[in-house]
Amino acid sequence: MPQHLSVRIDPNSGFCFGVIYAIQMAEDILDEQGYLYCLGDIVHNDEEVQRLEKRGLRIIGYEQFEQLRNEAVLIRAHGEPPSTYQMALENNLTLIDASCPVVLKLQNRIKTSYDKQEKIFIYGKHGHAEVRGLLGQTSGNAVVFENLDELLLHELPSNITLYSQTTKSTDSFYRIKGELEQRGYQINANDTICRQVSNRDKDLRRFAEQYDQIVFVSGTKSSNGKVLYQVCKDTNPSTHFISKVEEICATWFQPGQSVGICGATSTPMWLMEQVRDALLAL
């Protein structure tokens, strides 16, 4: 008798509460009216987006948003800049706001800092949906940087107000703060990183070290997915990245091995369950 794989899904993986809330809102409205516009991908996972599109979700970009009149549009968990709300008013659009509460709180804090004319620097990914919303609070005047080297290319003021995109690593944030302080800058650091996301680093390390093989499931667009995949890979070199079931390769596994399945904050549980079923059928 061949020994089958023993497979377990990480109970801490899958959607964060902000994404669960946005998708729940979308599904409720789709049930009522059969279709709903959403500004940008509701979640950075193509499989989940396709599932919702089949139910009537219509993903639009800013160009289509500007042309739309008298419709309801969902704002996803990442949040939006003030200009989006202004345009909705002008075009008689109803916004269904599923901005994550953690992101909204950060937007408000950045707006307050900007009103006080502080010099604002945001540790985050250029062009990321959440970062666009944060920048909008400062009329585009904050500086976004992805790492310390990039930050040091700027002429820095002696007093720096430091913020972070909610999904960044807390370790990196405090490393940057410490390095700047060593260089003599006064840092007003605002740790606005979502603990539900940042705590996954530690949870994932504990999970990844328990198995012979790890299958990490994530959309290719998810920045959180790239970071968490690396955490798994560093802990367990036998970690494989897939975005859908079809990408599983049977040759990765030996009979009887233990396999852990985990994913990003944008990875739906149903997709990890499909991966589990496929592995059990090998």
Accessible surface in RSA format (square Angstrom, percent):
REM  Atomic radii and reference values for relative SASA: ProtOr
REM  Chains: A
REM  Algorithm: Lee & Richards
REM  Probe-radius: 1.40
REM  Slices: 20
REM RES _ NUM      All-atoms   Total-Side   Main-Chain    Non-polar    All polar
REM                ABS   REL    ABS   REL    ABS   REL    ABS   REL    ABS   REL
RES MET A   1   218.54 113.2 146.13  96.7  72.41 172.4 119.11 101.3  99.43 131.7
RES PRO A   2    98.11  71.5  80.20  73.1  17.91  65.1  91.14  75.2   6.97  43.3
RES GLN A   3   127.48  71.3 115.14  84.2  12.34  29.4  37.87  80.6  89.61  68.0
RES HIS A   4   110.70  60.5  91.59  63.7  19.11  48.9  71.60  73.8  39.10  45.5
RES LEU A   5    16.91   9.4   8.92   6.4   7.99  20.1   8.99   6.3   7.92  21.3
RES SER A   6    65.46  55.3  58.89  78.6   6.56  15.1  52.59 112.0  12.86  18.0
RES VAL A   7    26.44  17.4   0.00   0.0  26.44  63.7   0.56   0.5  25.88  70.2
RES ARG A   8   113.69  47.7 110.51  56.3   3.18   7.6  49.17  67.2  64.52  39.1
RES ILE A   9    24.69  14.1  14.56  10.8  10.14  24.4  14.56  10.5  10.14  27.5
RES ASP A  10     3.16   2.2   3.16   3.1   0.00   0.0   0.00   0.0   3.16   3.1
RES PRO A  11    89.56  65.3  58.85  53.6  30.71 111.6  66.32  54.8  23.24 144.4
RES ASN A  12    74.82  51.6  65.05  62.9   9.77  23.5  11.50  27.7  63.31  61.2
RES SER A  13    10.02   8.5   1.07   1.4   8.95  20.6   0.30   0.6   9.73  13.6
RES GLY A  14     2.12   2.6   0.00   N/A   2.12   2.6   2.12   5.8   0.00   0.0
RES PHE A  15    37.53  18.8  23.56  14.6  13.97  36.3  23.56  14.3  13.97  40.0
RES CYS A  16    19.20  14.5  19.20  21.4   0.00   0.0   1.47   3.7  17.72  19.1
RES PHE A  17    88.11  44.1  86.29  53.4   1.82   4.7  86.51  52.4   1.60   4.6
RES GLY A  18     1.55   1.9   0.00   N/A   1.55   1.9   0.84   2.3   0.71   1.6
RES VAL A  19    16.33  10.7  16.11  14.6   0.22   0.5  16.33  14.2   0.00   0.0
RES ILE A  20    93.38  53.1  90.47  67.4   2.91   7.0  92.30  66.5   1.08   2.9
RES TYR A  21   101.35  47.3  97.49  55.5   3.85  10.0  70.40  52.9  30.94  38.1
RES ALA A  22     0.26   0.2   0.26   0.4   0.00   0.0   0.26   0.4   0.00   0.0
RES ILE A  23    10.91   6.2  10.91   8.1   0.00   0.0  10.91   7.9   0.00   0.0
RES GLN A  24    95.08  53.2  93.98  68.7   1.11   2.6  34.57  73.6  60.52  45.9
RES MET A  25    51.16  26.5  49.04  32.5   2.12   5.0  50.89  43.3   0.27   0.4
RES ALA A  26     0.00   0.0   0.00   0.0   0.00   0.0   0.00   0.0   0.00   0.0
RES GLU A  27    31.27  18.0  31.27  23.7   0.00   0.0   3.86   7.5  27.41  22.4
RES ASP A  28    68.66  48.1  64.97  64.7   3.68   8.7  21.52  50.7  47.13  47.0
RES ILE A  29    28.82  16.4  28.82  21.5   0.00   0.0  28.82  20.8   0.00   0.0
RES LEU A  30     7.56   4.2   1.03   0.7   6.53  16.4   1.32   0.9   6.24  16.8
RES ASP A  31   103.39  72.4  67.62  67.3  35.77  84.6  31.62  74.4  71.77  71.6
RES GLU A  32   147.62  84.7 108.15  81.8  39.47  94.0  46.23  89.4 101.39  82.8
RES GLN A  33    82.42  46.1  57.63  42.1  24.79  59.0  28.94  61.6  53.48  40.6
RES GLY A  34    44.79  55.2   0.00   N/A  44.79  55.2  30.62  84.0  14.17  31.7
RES TYR A  35    62.91  29.4  62.91  35.8   0.00   0.0  39.66  29.8  23.25  28.7
RES LEU A  36     0.19   0.1   0.00   0.0   0.19   0.5   0.19   0.1   0.00   0.0
RES TYR A  37    31.88  14.9  31.88  18.1   0.00   0.0   9.62   7.2  22.25  27.4
RES CYS A  38     0.00   0.0   0.00   0.0   0.00   0.0   0.00   0.0   0.00   0.0
RES LEU A  39     2.87   1.6   2.67   1.9   0.19   0.5   2.67   1.9   0.19   0.5
RES GLY A  40    17.32  21.4   0.00   N/A  17.32  21.4  17.32  47.5   0.00   0.0
RES ASP A  41    26.49  18.6  22.68  22.6   3.81   9.0   4.15   9.8  22.34  22.3
RES ILE A  42     1.12   0.6   0.00   0.0   1.12   2.7   0.00   0.0   1.12   3.0
RES VAL A  43     2.23   1.5   1.28   1.2   0.95   2.3   2.23   1.9   0.00   0.0
RES HIS A  44    30.85  16.9  29.59  20.6   1.26   3.2  10.86  11.2  19.99  23.3
RES ASN A  45     2.03   1.4   0.62   0.6   1.42   3.4   0.61   1.5   1.42   1.4
RES ASP A  46    59.72  41.8  57.35  57.1   2.37   5.6  19.55  46.0  40.16  40.1
RES GLU A  47    37.88  21.7  34.62  26.2   3.27   7.8   3.21   6.2  34.68  28.3
RES GLU A  48     1.23   0.7   1.23   0.9   0.00   0.0   0.00   0.0   1.23   1.0
RES VAL A  49    12.06   7.9  12.06  10.9   0.00   0.0  12.06  10.5   0.00   0.0
RES GLN A  50    90.61  50.7  89.46  65.4   1.14   2.7  27.49  58.5  63.11  47.9
RES ARG A  51    69.42  29.1  64.81  33.0   4.61  11.0  41.89  57.2  27.54  16.7
RES LEU A  52     0.00   0.0   0.00   0.0   0.00   0.0   0.00   0.0   0.00   0.0
RES GLU A  53    76.17  43.7  61.48  46.5  14.69  35.0  18.93  36.6  57.23  46.7
RES LYS A  54   178.68  87.2 138.68  85.1  40.00  95.2 107.16  96.5  71.52  76.2
RES ARG A  55    92.20  38.7  72.98  37.2  19.22  45.8  40.99  56.0  51.21  31.0
RES GLY A  56    18.63  23.0   0.00   N/A  18.63  23.0  18.61  51.1   0.02   0.0
RES LEU A  57     4.82   2.7   0.00   0.0   4.82  12.1   0.00   0.0   4.82  13.0
RES ARG A  58   110.86  46.5 105.10  53.6   5.76  13.7  38.79  53.0  72.07  43.7
RES ILE A  59    44.66  25.4  21.69  16.2  22.97  55.4  21.69  15.6  22.97  62.3
RES ILE A  60     5.06   2.9   2.74   2.0   2.32   5.6   4.76   3.4   0.31   0.8
RES GLY A  61    36.82  45.4   0.00   N/A  36.82  45.4  32.16  88.3   4.66  10.4
RES TYR A  62    75.46  35.2  70.99  40.4   4.46  11.6  70.23  52.8   5.23   6.4
RES GLU A  63   145.59  83.6 143.04 108.2   2.55   6.1  57.01 110.3  88.58  72.3
RES GLN A  64   100.74  56.3  98.17  71.7   2.57   6.1  37.40  79.6  63.34  48.0
RES PHE A  65     1.34   0.7   1.34   0.8   0.00   0.0   1.34   0.8   0.00   0.0
RES GLU A  66    77.21  44.3  71.69  54.2   5.51  13.1   9.38  18.1  67.83  55.4
RES GLN A  67   136.26  76.2 118.40  86.5  17.86  42.5  45.66  97.2  90.60  68.7
RES LEU A  68    26.75  14.9  25.07  17.9   1.68   4.2  26.75  18.8   0.00   0.0
RES ARG A  69   124.79  52.4 111.04  56.6  13.75  32.7  45.91  62.7  78.88  47.8
RES ASN A  70   106.93  73.7  78.87  76.2  28.06  67.6  30.16  72.6  76.77  74.2
RES GLU A  71    44.39  25.5  38.68  29.3   5.71  13.6   7.98  15.4  36.41  29.7
RES ALA A  72    22.95  21.1  17.72  27.3   5.23  11.9  17.72  25.0   5.23  13.9
RES VAL A  73     0.00   0.0   0.00   0.0   0.00   0.0   0.00   0.0   0.00   0.0
RES LEU A  74     0.00   0.0   0.00   0.0   0.00   0.0   0.00   0.0   0.00   0.0
RES ILE A  75     0.18   0.1   0.00   0.0   0.18   0.4   0.18   0.1   0.00   0.0
RES ARG A  76    13.75   5.8  13.54   6.9   0.21   0.5   0.09   0.1  13.66   8.3
RES ALA A  77     9.16   8.4   8.76  13.5   0.40   0.9   8.90  12.5   0.25   0.7
RES HIS A  78    31.67  17.3  29.73  20.7   1.94   5.0  16.71  17.2  14.95  17.4
RES GLY A  79     0.78   1.0   0.00   N/A   0.78   1.0   0.06   0.2   0.72   1.6
RES GLU A  80     3.50   2.0   2.45   1.9   1.05   2.5   0.26   0.5   3.24   2.6
RES PRO A  81    14.90  10.9  14.90  13.6   0.00   0.0  14.90  12.3   0.00   0.0
RES PRO A  82    61.65  44.9  54.13  49.3   7.52  27.3  58.83  48.6   2.82  17.6
RES SER A  83    74.25  62.7  63.49  84.7  10.75  24.8  53.36 113.6  20.88  29.3
RES THR A  84     5.07   3.6   1.38   1.4   3.68   8.8   3.68   4.9   1.38   2.1
RES TYR A  85    72.83  34.0  70.80  40.3   2.03   5.3  68.39  51.4   4.45   5.5
RES GLN A  86    94.99  53.1  93.04  68.0   1.95   4.6  36.66  78.0  58.33  44.2
RES MET A  87    56.18  29.1  55.05  36.4   1.12   2.7  52.69  44.8   3.49   4.6
RES ALA A  88     4.37   4.0   4.20   6.5   0.17   0.4   4.23   6.0   0.14   0.4
RES LEU A  89   140.98  78.5 117.87  84.3  23.10  58.1 121.61  85.4  19.37  52.1
RES GLU A  90   121.77  69.9  83.90  63.5  37.86  90.2  42.61  82.4  79.16  64.6
RES ASN A  91    14.81  10.2  13.67  13.2   1.15   2.8   1.15   2.8  13.67  13.2
RES ASN A  92   103.30  71.2  95.04  91.8   8.26  19.9  25.92  62.4  77.38  74.8
RES LEU A  93    15.13   8.4   0.00   0.0  15.13  38.0   0.83   0.6  14.30  38.5
RES THR A  94    87.98  62.6  82.32  83.5   5.65  13.5  53.65  72.1  34.33  51.9
RES LEU A  95    39.00  21.7  13.97  10.0  25.03  62.9  13.97   9.8  25.03  67.4
RES ILE A  96    28.13  16.0  24.65  18.4   3.48   8.4  28.13  20.3   0.00   0.0
RES ASP A  97    51.14  35.8  36.29  36.1  14.85  35.1  24.27  57.1  26.87  26.8
RES ALA A  98     0.00   0.0   0.00   0.0   0.00   0.0   0.00   0.0   0.00   0.0
RES SER A  99     4.50   3.8   0.14   0.2   4.37  10.1   0.08   0.2   4.42   6.2
RES CYS A 100    14.50  11.0  14.50  16.2   0.00   0.0   3.16   8.0  11.34  12.2
RES PRO A 101    73.13  53.3  65.67  59.9   7.45  27.1  67.72  55.9   5.40  33.6
RES VAL A 102    40.61  26.7  36.35  32.9   4.26  10.3  39.01  33.9   1.60   4.3
RES VAL A 103     6.46   4.3   6.46   5.9   0.00   0.0   6.46   5.6   0.00   0.0
RES LEU A 104    66.01  36.8  65.83  47.1   0.18   0.5  65.83  46.2   0.18   0.5
RES LYS A 105   133.46  65.1 129.25  79.3   4.21  10.0  77.60  69.9  55.86  59.5
RES LEU A 106     0.86   0.5   0.17   0.1   0.68   1.7   0.41   0.3   0.45   1.2
RES GLN A 107    11.19   6.3  11.19   8.2   0.00   0.0   1.62   3.5   9.57   7.3
RES ASN A 108    97.92  67.5  95.45  92.2   2.47   5.9  25.15  60.5  72.77  70.3
RES ARG A 109    86.77  36.4  83.20  42.4   3.57   8.5  32.33  44.2  54.44  33.0
RES ILE A 110     0.00   0.0   0.00   0.0   0.00   0.0   0.00   0.0   0.00   0.0
RES LYS A 111    86.78  42.3  86.78  53.2   0.00   0.0  61.29  55.2  25.49  27.1
RES THR A 112    68.53  48.7  66.32  67.2   2.20   5.3  44.82  60.2  23.71  35.8
RES SER A 113     8.45   7.1   7.73  10.3   0.72   1.7   0.57   1.2   7.87  11.0
RES TYR A 114    65.76  30.7  62.32  35.5   3.44   8.9  41.66  31.3  24.10  29.7
RES ASP A 115    88.56  62.0  58.22  58.0  30.34  71.7  32.05  75.4  56.51  56.4
RES LYS A 116   140.33  68.5 111.21  68.2  29.12  69.3  73.85  66.5  66.49  70.8
RES GLN A 117   156.10  87.3 135.23  98.8  20.87  49.7  42.89  91.3 113.21  85.9
RES GLU A 118    52.46  30.1  38.02  28.8  14.43  34.4  25.93  50.2  26.52  21.7
RES LYS A 119   122.77  59.9 117.49  72.1   5.27  12.6  74.66  67.2  48.10  51.2
RES ILE A 120     8.69   4.9   1.88   1.4   6.82  16.4   1.88   1.4   6.82  18.5
RES PHE A 121     8.75   4.4   8.75   5.4   0.00   0.0   8.75   5.3   0.00   0.0
RES ILE A 122     0.00   0.0   0.00   0.0   0.00   0.0   0.00   0.0   0.00   0.0
RES TYR A 123    16.86   7.9  16.86   9.6   0.00   0.0   0.62   0.5  16.24  20.0
RES GLY A 124     0.00   0.0   0.00   N/A   0.00   0.0   0.00   0.0   0.00   0.0
RES LYS A 125    70.14  34.2  70.12  43.0   0.01   0.0  47.28  42.6  22.86  24.3
RES HIS A 126    94.13  51.4  79.42  55.2  14.71  37.6  60.91  62.8  33.22  38.7
RES GLY A 127    57.11  70.4   0.00   N/A  57.11  70.4  33.56  92.1  23.55  52.7
RES HIS A 128    19.02  10.4  11.62   8.1   7.40  18.9  13.92  14.3   5.10   5.9
RES ALA A 129     9.50   8.7   3.56   5.5   5.94  13.5   3.97   5.6   5.52  14.6
RES GLU A 130     3.81   2.2   3.81   2.9   0.00   0.0   0.00   0.0   3.81   3.1
RES VAL A 131     2.28   1.5   2.28   2.1   0.00   0.0   2.28   2.0   0.00   0.0
RES ARG A 132    88.21  37.0  83.88  42.8   4.33  10.3  46.79  63.9  41.42  25.1
RES GLY A 133     0.00   0.0   0.00   N/A   0.00   0.0   0.00   0.0   0.00   0.0
RES LEU A 134     0.00   0.0   0.00   0.0   0.00   0.0   0.00   0.0   0.00   0.0
RES LEU A 135    47.80  26.6  47.80  34.2   0.00   0.0  47.80  33.6   0.00   0.0
RES GLY A 136    20.51  25.3   0.00   N/A  20.51  25.3  12.43  34.1   8.08  18.1
RES GLN A 137    19.73  11.0  15.76  11.5   3.97   9.5   0.47   1.0  19.26  14.6
RES THR A 138     0.46   0.3   0.46   0.5   0.00   0.0   0.46   0.6   0.00   0.0
RES SER A 139    87.92  74.3  54.17  72.3  33.75  77.8  37.41  79.7  50.52  70.8
RES GLY A 140    49.70  61.3   0.00   N/A  49.70  61.3  22.47  61.7  27.24  61.0
RES ASN A 141   100.59  69.4  73.15  70.7  27.44  66.1  21.69  52.2  78.89  76.3
RES ALA A 142    11.15  10.3   0.00   0.0  11.15  25.4   1.57   2.2   9.58  25.4
RES VAL A 143    36.91  24.3  34.34  31.1   2.56   6.2  36.91  32.1   0.00   0.0
RES VAL A 144    10.95   7.2   3.99   3.6   6.96  16.8   3.99   3.5   6.96  18.9
RES PHE A 145     0.00   0.0   0.00   0.0   0.00   0.0   0.00   0.0   0.00   0.0
RES GLU A 146    66.17  38.0  56.01  42.4  10.16  24.2  10.43  20.2  55.74  45.5
RES ASN A 147    76.74  52.9  75.06  72.5   1.68   4.0  29.80  71.7  46.94  45.4
RES LEU A 148    36.72  20.4  34.06  24.4   2.66   6.7  34.06  23.9   2.66   7.2
RES ASP A 149   111.12  77.8 105.46 105.0   5.66  13.4  31.88  75.0  79.23  79.0
RES GLU A 150    41.04  23.6  39.05  29.5   1.98   4.7  24.94  48.2  16.10  13.1
RES LEU A 151     0.00   0.0   0.00   0.0   0.00   0.0   0.00   0.0   0.00   0.0
RES LEU A 152    55.45  30.9  32.58  23.3  22.87  57.5  33.00  23.2  22.46  60.4
RES LEU A 153   153.09  85.3 118.70  84.9  34.39  86.4 122.27  85.9  30.81  82.9
RES HIS A 154    73.89  40.4  61.97  43.1  11.91  30.5  41.00  42.3  32.88  38.3
RES GLU A 155   177.81 102.1 145.48 110.1  32.34  77.0  63.63 123.1 114.19  93.2
RES LEU A 156    24.60  13.7   1.34   1.0  23.26  58.5   2.04   1.4  22.56  60.7
RES PRO A 157    35.38  25.8  22.66  20.7  12.72  46.2  34.82  28.7   0.56   3.5
RES SER A 158    82.70  69.9  72.90  97.3   9.80  22.6  45.73  97.4  36.96  51.8
RES ASN A 159    96.17  66.3  92.95  89.8   3.22   7.7  31.34  75.4  64.83  62.7
RES ILE A 160     1.76   1.0   0.00   0.0   1.76   4.2   0.75   0.5   1.01   2.7
RES THR A 161     7.05   5.0   6.78   6.9   0.27   0.7   0.00   0.0   7.05  10.7
RES LEU A 162     0.15   0.1   0.15   0.1   0.00   0.0   0.15   0.1   0.00   0.0
RES TYR A 163     5.22   2.4   5.22   3.0   0.00   0.0   0.00   0.0   5.22   6.4
RES SER A 164     0.00   0.0   0.00   0.0   0.00   0.0   0.00   0.0   0.00   0.0
RES GLN A 165     2.78   1.6   2.78   2.0   0.00   0.0   0.00   0.0   2.78   2.1
RES THR A 166     5.33   3.8   5.33   5.4   0.00   0.0   0.48   0.6   4.85   7.3
RES THR A 167    40.03  28.5  30.06  30.5   9.97  23.8  25.09  33.7  14.94  22.6
RES LYS A 168    43.47  21.2  41.03  25.2   2.44   5.8  10.39   9.4  33.08  35.2
RES SER A 169    28.36  24.0  18.89  25.2   9.47  21.8  19.61  41.8   8.74  12.3
RES THR A 170    23.16  16.5  22.18  22.5   0.98   2.3  10.72  14.4  12.45  18.8
RES ASP A 171   100.65  70.5  92.50  92.1   8.15  19.3  23.16  54.5  77.49  77.3
RES SER A 172    20.88  17.6  20.32  27.1   0.56   1.3   5.83  12.4  15.05  21.1
RES PHE A 173     0.32   0.2   0.32   0.2   0.00   0.0   0.32   0.2   0.00   0.0
RES TYR A 174   104.37  48.7  96.46  54.9   7.92  20.6  75.34  56.6  29.04  35.8
RES ARG A 175   161.68  67.9 149.78  76.4  11.89  28.3  77.80 106.3  83.88  50.8
RES ILE A 176    12.32   7.0  11.55   8.6   0.76   1.8  12.29   8.8   0.03   0.1
RES LYS A 177    52.22  25.5  52.22  32.0   0.00   0.0  16.19  14.6  36.03  38.4
RES GLY A 178    28.30  34.9   0.00   N/A  28.30  34.9  27.77  76.2   0.53   1.2
RES GLU A 179    56.11  32.2  52.95  40.1   3.17   7.5   6.73  13.0  49.38  40.3
RES LEU A 180     0.00   0.0   0.00   0.0   0.00   0.0   0.00   0.0   0.00   0.0
RES GLU A 181    76.12  43.7  60.45  45.7  15.67  37.3  25.65  49.6  50.47  41.2
RES GLN A 182   154.43  86.4 114.95  84.0  39.48  94.0  45.58  97.0 108.86  82.6
RES ARG A 183   131.10  55.0  96.89  49.4  34.21  81.5  33.72  46.1  97.38  59.0
RES GLY A 184    64.36  79.4   0.00   N/A  64.36  79.4  36.25  99.5  28.11  63.0
RES TYR A 185    56.40  26.3  50.25  28.6   6.15  16.0  18.14  13.6  38.26  47.2
RES GLN A 186   125.47  70.2 122.65  89.6   2.82   6.7  32.02  68.1  93.45  70.9
RES ILE A 187    24.15  13.7   0.00   0.0  24.15  58.2   1.30   0.9  22.85  62.0
RES ASN A 188    74.76  51.6  67.15  64.9   7.61  18.3  30.90  74.4  43.87  42.4
RES ALA A 189    32.57  29.9   4.87   7.5  27.70  63.0   4.87   6.9  27.70  73.4
RES ASN A 190    16.03  11.1  13.92  13.5   2.11   5.1   2.11   5.1  13.92  13.5
RES ASP A 191    39.95  28.0  15.15  15.1  24.79  58.6  13.92  32.8  26.03  26.0
RES THR A 192    14.49  10.3   5.71   5.8   8.78  20.9  14.24  19.1   0.25   0.4
RES ILE A 193     9.00   5.1   0.00   0.0   9.00  21.7   0.00   0.0   9.00  24.4
RES CYS A 194    14.93  11.3  12.17  13.6   2.77   6.5   6.11  15.5   8.83   9.5
RES ARG A 195   111.64  46.9 107.03  54.6   4.61  11.0  58.86  80.4  52.78  32.0
RES GLN A 196    70.82  39.6  58.10  42.5  12.72  30.3  34.97  74.4  35.84  27.2
RES VAL A 197     8.42   5.5   8.13   7.4   0.30   0.7   8.13   7.1   0.30   0.8
RES SER A 198     7.88   6.7   2.15   2.9   5.74  13.2   4.94  10.5   2.94   4.1
RES ASN A 199    65.99  45.5  65.99  63.8   0.00   0.0  16.39  39.4  49.60  47.9
RES ARG A 200    16.12   6.8  16.12   8.2   0.00   0.0   6.57   9.0   9.56   5.8
RES ASP A 201    26.79  18.8  26.79  26.7   0.00   0.0   5.60  13.2  21.19  21.1
RES LYS A 202   114.51  55.9 111.06  68.1   3.45   8.2  94.08  84.7  20.43  21.8
RES ASP A 203    34.59  24.2  30.24  30.1   4.35  10.3   2.97   7.0  31.63  31.5
RES LEU A 204     2.96   1.6   2.96   2.1   0.00   0.0   2.96   2.1   0.00   0.0
RES ARG A 205   101.61  42.7 101.61  51.8   0.00   0.0  40.53  55.4  61.08  37.0
RES ARG A 206   138.89  58.3 137.61  70.1   1.28   3.1  62.24  85.1  76.65  46.5
RES PHE A 207     8.56   4.3   7.30   4.5   1.26   3.3   8.33   5.0   0.23   0.7
RES ALA A 208     0.00   0.0   0.00   0.0   0.00   0.0   0.00   0.0   0.00   0.0
RES GLU A 209   117.97  67.7  87.20  66.0  30.77  73.3  29.37  56.8  88.60  72.3
RES GLN A 210   113.20  63.3  79.47  58.1  33.73  80.3  37.53  79.9  75.67  57.4
RES TYR A 211    30.59  14.3  19.04  10.8  11.55  30.1  17.28  13.0  13.31  16.4
RES ASP A 212    70.39  49.3  55.85  55.6  14.54  34.4  12.21  28.7  58.18  58.0
RES GLN A 213    17.53   9.8  17.53  12.8   0.00   0.0   0.00   0.0  17.53  13.3
RES ILE A 214     0.00   0.0   0.00   0.0   0.00   0.0   0.00   0.0   0.00   0.0
RES VAL A 215     0.00   0.0   0.00   0.0   0.00   0.0   0.00   0.0   0.00   0.0
RES PHE A 216     0.00   0.0   0.00   0.0   0.00   0.0   0.00   0.0   0.00   0.0
RES VAL A 217     0.00   0.0   0.00   0.0   0.00   0.0   0.00   0.0   0.00   0.0
RES SER A 218     0.13   0.1   0.13   0.2   0.00   0.0   0.00   0.0   0.13   0.2
RES GLY A 219     5.74   7.1   0.00   N/A   5.74   7.1   4.87  13.4   0.86   1.9
RES THR A 220    84.39  60.0  72.43  73.4  11.96  28.5  57.95  77.8  26.44  40.0
RES LYS A 221   105.06  51.3  91.50  56.1  13.56  32.3  71.42  64.3  33.64  35.8
RES SER A 222     2.81   2.4   2.00   2.7   0.81   1.9   0.84   1.8   1.97   2.8
RES SER A 223    21.70  18.3  19.87  26.5   1.82   4.2  17.31  36.9   4.39   6.2
RES ASN A 224    14.10   9.7  10.73  10.4   3.38   8.1  10.49  25.3   3.61   3.5
RES GLY A 225     0.00   0.0   0.00   N/A   0.00   0.0   0.00   0.0   0.00   0.0
RES LYS A 226   109.91  53.6 102.94  63.2   6.97  16.6  96.60  86.9  13.31  14.2
RES VAL A 227    66.57  43.8  61.33  55.5   5.24  12.6  66.05  57.4   0.53   1.4
RES LEU A 228     1.83   1.0   1.83   1.3   0.00   0.0   1.83   1.3   0.00   0.0
RES TYR A 229    46.74  21.8  46.74  26.6   0.00   0.0  28.13  21.1  18.62  23.0
RES GLN A 230    89.64  50.1  89.64  65.5   0.00   0.0  39.40  83.9  50.24  38.1
RES VAL A 231    10.08   6.6   9.46   8.6   0.62   1.5   9.97   8.7   0.11   0.3
RES CYS A 232     0.00   0.0   0.00   0.0   0.00   0.0   0.00   0.0   0.00   0.0
RES LYS A 233    75.48  36.8  71.56  43.9   3.92   9.3  43.02  38.7  32.47  34.6
RES ASP A 234   101.54  71.1  67.44  67.1  34.10  80.6  29.24  68.8  72.30  72.1
RES THR A 235    40.16  28.6  10.76  10.9  29.40  70.1  17.22  23.1  22.94  34.7
RES ASN A 236    13.30   9.2  11.94  11.5   1.36   3.3   4.33  10.4   8.96   8.7
RES PRO A 237   103.20  75.2  94.57  86.2   8.63  31.4  95.46  78.8   7.74  48.1
RES SER A 238    42.67  36.1  35.98  48.0   6.69  15.4   9.03  19.2  33.64  47.1
RES THR A 239     2.84   2.0   0.00   0.0   2.84   6.8   0.00   0.0   2.84   4.3
RES HIS A 240    33.60  18.4  29.53  20.5   4.07  10.4  24.26  25.0   9.34  10.9
RES PHE A 241    64.64  32.3  43.07  26.7  21.56  56.1  43.07  26.1  21.56  61.7
RES ILE A 242     0.43   0.2   0.43   0.3   0.00   0.0   0.43   0.3   0.00   0.0
RES SER A 243    19.49  16.5  18.83  25.1   0.65   1.5   9.60  20.4   9.89  13.9
RES LYS A 244    80.34  39.2  80.34  49.3   0.00   0.0  35.56  32.0  44.78  47.7
RES VAL A 245    35.98  23.7  32.58  29.5   3.40   8.2  32.58  28.3   3.40   9.2
RES GLU A 246   136.65  78.5 102.86  77.8  33.80  80.5  65.65 127.0  71.00  58.0
RES GLU A 247    73.29  42.1  56.98  43.1  16.31  38.8  37.68  72.9  35.61  29.1
RES ILE A 248    28.96  16.5   7.83   5.8  21.13  50.9   7.83   5.6  21.13  57.3
RES CYS A 249    50.16  37.9  45.65  50.9   4.51  10.6  11.38  28.8  38.78  41.8
RES ALA A 250    60.91  56.0  46.66  72.0  14.24  32.4  46.81  65.9  14.10  37.3
RES THR A 251   117.42  83.5  90.49  91.7  26.93  64.2  86.53 116.2  30.89  46.7
RES TRP A 252    68.07  27.3  55.21  26.7  12.86  30.2  41.38  22.1  26.68  43.3
RES PHE A 253    19.58   9.8   4.28   2.7  15.30  39.8   4.32   2.6  15.26  43.7
RES GLN A 254   108.42  60.6 107.67  78.7   0.75   1.8  34.44  73.3  73.99  56.1
RES PRO A 255    93.99  68.5  73.01  66.6  20.98  76.3  78.61  64.9  15.38  95.6
RES GLY A 256    34.60  42.7   0.00   N/A  34.60  42.7   7.08  19.4  27.52  61.6
RES GLN A 257    34.10  19.1  32.46  23.7   1.64   3.9  10.61  22.6  23.49  17.8
RES SER A 258    27.97  23.6  27.36  36.5   0.61   1.4  22.32  47.5   5.66   7.9
RES VAL A 259     0.00   0.0   0.00   0.0   0.00   0.0   0.00   0.0   0.00   0.0
RES GLY A 260     0.00   0.0   0.00   N/A   0.00   0.0   0.00   0.0   0.00   0.0
RES ILE A 261     0.00   0.0   0.00   0.0   0.00   0.0   0.00   0.0   0.00   0.0
RES CYS A 262     0.00   0.0   0.00   0.0   0.00   0.0   0.00   0.0   0.00   0.0
RES GLY A 263     0.60   0.7   0.00   N/A   0.60   0.7   0.00   0.0   0.60   1.3
RES ALA A 264     0.00   0.0   0.00   0.0   0.00   0.0   0.00   0.0   0.00   0.0
RES THR A 265     9.12   6.5   9.06   9.2   0.05   0.1   0.15   0.2   8.97  13.6
RES SER A 266     9.26   7.8   9.26  12.4   0.00   0.0   9.26  19.7   0.00   0.0
RES THR A 267     0.00   0.0   0.00   0.0   0.00   0.0   0.00   0.0   0.00   0.0
RES PRO A 268     0.72   0.5   0.72   0.7   0.00   0.0   0.72   0.6   0.00   0.0
RES MET A 269    74.29  38.5  70.34  46.5   3.96   9.4  66.51  56.5   7.78  10.3
RES TRP A 270    76.18  30.6  71.76  34.7   4.42  10.4  72.35  38.6   3.83   6.2
RES LEU A 271     0.42   0.2   0.42   0.3   0.00   0.0   0.42   0.3   0.00   0.0
RES MET A 272     0.00   0.0   0.00   0.0   0.00   0.0   0.00   0.0   0.00   0.0
RES GLU A 273    65.33  37.5  65.33  49.4   0.00   0.0   8.69  16.8  56.64  46.2
RES GLN A 274    86.03  48.1  81.10  59.3   4.92  11.7  28.45  60.5  57.58  43.7
RES VAL A 275     0.00   0.0   0.00   0.0   0.00   0.0   0.00   0.0   0.00   0.0
RES ARG A 276    76.86  32.3  76.86  39.2   0.00   0.0  13.70  18.7  63.16  38.3
RES ASP A 277    77.14  54.0  70.35  70.0   6.79  16.1  30.50  71.8  46.65  46.5
RES ALA A 278    27.76  25.5  17.32  26.7  10.45  23.8  25.14  35.4   2.62   7.0
RES LEU A 279     0.94   0.5   0.00   0.0   0.94   2.4   0.00   0.0   0.94   2.5
RES LEU A 280    83.13  46.3  69.00  49.4  14.13  35.5  69.35  48.7  13.78  37.1
RES ALA A 281    87.27  80.2  48.01  74.1  39.26  89.3  59.30  83.5  27.97  74.1
RES LEU A 282    85.51  47.6  43.26  30.9  42.25 106.2  73.82  51.8  11.69  31.5
END  Absolute sums over single chains surface
CHAIN  1 A    13429.3      11026.3       2403.0       6871.2       6558.1
END  Absolute sums over all chains
TOTAL         13429.3      11026.3       2403.0       6871.2       6558.1
